[in-house]
C-alpha cells in the first residue's frame, strides 16, 4: 500500500524494504508503557487475527505490518496468527519473533576463535523443540551482511517474511521457525552491507540438498537409521593399521553400475551390489570419490558445494548411512574423498557468500586456482578452519566413515602452486609455503587421530614435501599415509615402453626404493590415470592383446609384492579398454572374454595373498620388511626381492620381457622346498602357463651373498611369488 516514506516510521520502512538489521526490535511481542504490542510482517495478507483471542490485528498504513495492542497478561504463549491471503485462503502461523535467542554464547565464542570442532551442531538447519513447540532452528555465518533472511517454499521465497537475528559481533545470524516441518526447501537471502546487493545462498552447513539442477537445502529430520556396526567400530579403534593389510577399491558411485535405463542406483542398492563384488574380489576397503553434494556431474564431486551433505543423486542421508553400515557389517572399510583445497565459483554457494571474500581470499593471487577455475579457502580465518575441521569430523562421526583421502594437498602447501613468478604472494618470511594451510592440516590430522583412533587420513600429495606422514610434534603434517605418486608415474612410464627398450630405463623400477620408507605410502593406480586422454590401464601396455594383458598382470603382481598399501580404481581390475567416463557404467560385458576374467581372478588372488600373508603387509613402512635380491639385472630386465615379517618371507621375481628365463638362479636365505604362491602367467589368469610346477627347492649353494639358492623358470612378462613350504 503506497504511502509517503517520509511519514513512515524508519524501522517499519526498513522492514518493508528487507534491510532492517534487527527485526526482533520491531516484530514479535513488546511492552510500550502499560500496553503489550504484537507486530507481524505478513506480505500478501489481507486480514490477520490473533487466533486464541479472535481479535483482529490492524494493518499499519502503507505496510504489510499488522499490529495488536492490549493487556499483557491476556496474551497466549506461543503467539499464533490466523490470516487470510489475497486469494481468500486461510493460513495459521506461529510467531517466530516471540522466541528468545537459541544459540549458546559459548558456541559462538569457540567458533569465533576457530576452536569449535562441531560447528555443524549449531550452524545450518536443525529440527528443534523450543518451549514445547517443534520447529526448525536456522543459523548461518555472514558477518558482512546488513540483513539475512530464511527463505523457502514455506514463505514463497520472500526475504521480507523471516529476517534473522544477528548474534552480536560473532557474525552469526539465527532464527527459530516454529511449526516448520522436515522436508522444507530453504536458502538464505543475504543483503550485503558493503554493496547493498541481495544474494540468494545455499546453506554452507546444509545436510541435504535437492537433486541437481536444484540448489536449495532440504530440512533434514533426525536420522532414523539404527547402526549395526558396533563390532567393526570397536575393532577399528583397536586395529594397528600400520601393519594391517590395506587394498583399496576406488569407486565413482555414479558410474560403477547403473540401472537398465541408465539411471543411477541408490545408496541401498549400491551397498548390496558393491559389497558382493568387493567380497568377491577381496579388497579390504572401498574409497568413494567425493559424495559431498556438487552441482556438476563432470566435476566427479571434486568441486563441492555441500560439505556436509551426501549427494541426493543416490538417495537420502539415511541411505548413505545404510551404505556405510552395510559395508562395515560385511568387513569392508569405507574411505571418503574430502576436498578442503578449493571450492567452485557457483553463485548459489560459498563464493563471496555475504558479498565479500568470506571463505576465500580477496586477493586472486591467493584466492584463485587458475588451473581449475575455483577458489581457495582462507585457512587463516578461524571460522573457515572451523567450517572445514567440523566437516572432516562430521563424516567420521555422523556417517562412521573410516577415513578421508584429502585431495590436492600439494595445492594447499605451496603459495606458488601452478602459478607464474608474478602471480603469488610470499608468506611473512618471504617463502612459498602456505603457513596457514600447513597449520590447518596439522590441526585436522591431530584432532581426527586423537578423537578417532584407527581412522585414516591419506594425502594425495605429489611433491617431495618432507614428513607428510610423520606426527606434527616432530615437524610432520600428521597424515596416516600418502599416495606414492612418484612410484606410480615411474612405473607406468616404464611399463608403457616396448620391452626391447626397458633395459635402458631400469632405474624407473629401482629408484623408488631410495625413498620407499621415508613416508607411509599407498601405491595408487587411481582414476587420474585413466581419464583426459591417458587411456585405460590395459591400453597403456605395449604389444599385442596377449602382451598387453600379460604386462598388466605383471604390473599388478609387482605392485602387490612391493612395499606399500594398494589402491586400484574401478575397471582397472577387469581390463576394460575404454577410458573411464562418469557418463556411463563400466564395461562389465568384457568379463565374458578370458583375458578380462583372468585379470579379475588374478586381482582377487593377489588381494587374498596380500591379506593372508603377513610378509606382504606387516612391514610395508619399515626397511626391515624389504630386501633386494637383485636390482641390477637391467640387461634381462628382471628384478627380484624379499618381503619379510620376522621369520616369514616371500620371494618375488619379475621378468619384464616376453622372453622366458629358464635356469634363473636366485640367492635366498633358507634352503628347502619353496611353494609357488602365485604366477601371473598361470592359465587361470589367461597366461601361457610357463612356470615351476608349483614348487622349487633351494639348495645350500651360496649365491648373491646368500647361503642358499634356488633355480626358477621366469615366465614371459610374468611374476612369480614363492614362500618356504614349512611356513604354510
C-alpha positions, 0 to 999 in steps of 0.5 A: 500500500503506497504511502509517503516514506517520509511519514513512515516510521524508519524501522517499519520502512526498513522492514518493508524494504528487507534491510532492517538489521534487527527485526526482533526490535520491531516484530514479535511481542513488546511492552510500550508503557502499560500496553503489550504490542504484537507486530507481524510482517505478513506480505500478501495478507489481507486480514490477520487475527490473533487466533486464541483471542479472535481479535483482529490485528490492524494493518499499519498504513502503507505496510504489510505490518499488522499490529495488536495492542492490549493487556499483557497478561491476556496474551497466549504463549506461543503467539499464533496468527490466523490470516487470510491471503489475497486469494481468500485462503486461510493460513495459521502461523506461529510467531517466530519473533516471540522466541528468545535467542537459541544459540549458546554464547559459548558456541559462538565464542569457540567458533569465533576463535576457530576452536569449535570442532562441531560447528555443524551442531549449531550452524545450518538447519536443525529440527528443534523443540523450543518451549514445547513447540517443534520447529526448525532452528536456522543459523548461518555465518555472514558477518558482512551482511546488513540483513539475512533472511530464511527463505523457502517454499514455506514463505514463497521465497520472500526475504521480507517474511523471516529476517534473522537475528544477528548474534552480536559481533560473532557474525552469526545470524539465527532464527527459530521457525516454529511449526516448520516441518522436515522436508522444507526447501530453504536458502538464505537471502543475504543483503550485503552491507558493503554493496547493498546487493541481495544474494540468494545462498545455499546453506554452507552447513546444509545436510541435504540438498535437492537433486541437481539442477536444484540448489536449495537445502532440504530440512533434514529430520533426525536420522532414523537409521539404527547402526549395526556396526558396533563390532567393526567400530570397536575393532577399528579403534583397536586395529594397528593399521600400520601393519594391517593389510590395506587394498583399496577399491576406488569407486565413482558411485555414479558410474560403477553400475547403473540401472537398465535405463541408465539411471543411477542406483541408490545408496541401498542398492549400491551397498548390496551390489558393491559389497558382493563384488568387493567380497568377491574380489577381496579388497579390504576397503572401498574409497568413494570419490567425493559424495559431498553434494556438487552441482556438476556431474563432470566435476566427479564431486571434486568441486563441492558445494555441500560439505556436509551433505551426501549427494541426493543423486543416490538417495537420502542421508539415511541411505548413505548411512545404510551404505556405510553400515552395510559395508562395515557389517560385511568387513569392508572399510569405507574411505571418503574423498574430502576436498578442503583445497578449493571450492567452485565459483557457483553463485548459489554457494560459498563464493563471496557468500555475504558479498565479500571474500568470506571463505576465500581470499580477496586477493586472486593471487591467493584466492584463485586456482587458475588451473581449475577455475575455483577458489581457495579457502582462507585457512587463516580465518578461524571460522573457515578452519572451523567450517572445514575441521567440523566437516572432516569430523562430521563424516567420521562421526555422523556417517562412521566413515573410516577415513578421508583421502584429502585431495590436492594437498600439494595445492594447499602447501605451496603459495606458488602452486601452478602459478607464474613468478608474478602471480603469488604472494610470499608468506611473512618470511618471504617463502612459498609455503602456505603457513596457514594451510600447513597449520590447518592440516596439522590441526585436522590430522591431530584432532581426527587421530586423537578423537578417532583412533584407527581412522585414516587420513591419506594425502594425495600429495605429489611433491617431495614435501618432507614428513607428510606422514610423520606426527606434527610434534616432530615437524610432520603434517600428521597424515596416516599415509600418502599416495606414492605418486612418484612410484606410480608415474615411474612405473607406468612410464616404464611399463608403457615402453616396448620391452626391447627398450626397458633395459635402458630405463631400469632405474624407473623400477629401482629408484623408488626404493631410495625413498620407499620408507621415508613416508607411509605410502599407498601405491595408487593406480587411481582414476587420474590415470585413466581419464583426459586422454591417458587411456585405460590401464590395459591400453597403456601396455605395449604389444599385442592383446596377449602382451598387453594383458600379460604386462598388466598382470605383471604390473599388478603382481609387482605392485602387490609384492612391493612395499606399500598399501594398494589402491586400484580404481574401478575397471582397472581390475577387469581390463576394460579398454575404454577410458573411464567416463562418469557418463556411463557404467563400466564395461562389465560385458568384457568379463565374458572374454578370458583375458578380462576374467583372468585379470579379475581372478588374478586381482582377487588372488593377489588381494587374498595373498596380500591379506593372508600373508603377513610378509606382504603387509606387516612391514610395508613402512619399515626397511626391515620388511624389504630386501633386494635380491637383485636390482641390477639385472637391467640387461634381462630386465628382471628384478627380484626381492624379499618381503619379510615379517620376522621369520616369514618371507616371500620371494618375488621375481619379475621378468619384464620381457616376453622372453622366458628365463629358464635356469634363473638362479636366485640367492635366498636365505633358507634352503628347502622346498619353496611353494609357488604362491602365485604366477601371473602367467598361470592359465587361470589368469589367461597366461601361457602357463610357463612356470615351476610346477608349483614348487622349487627347492633351494639348495645350500649353494651360496649365491648373491651373498646368500647361503642358499639358492634356488633355480626358477623358470621366469615366465614371459612378462610374468611374476612369480611369488614363492614362500618356504613350504614349512611356513604354510 
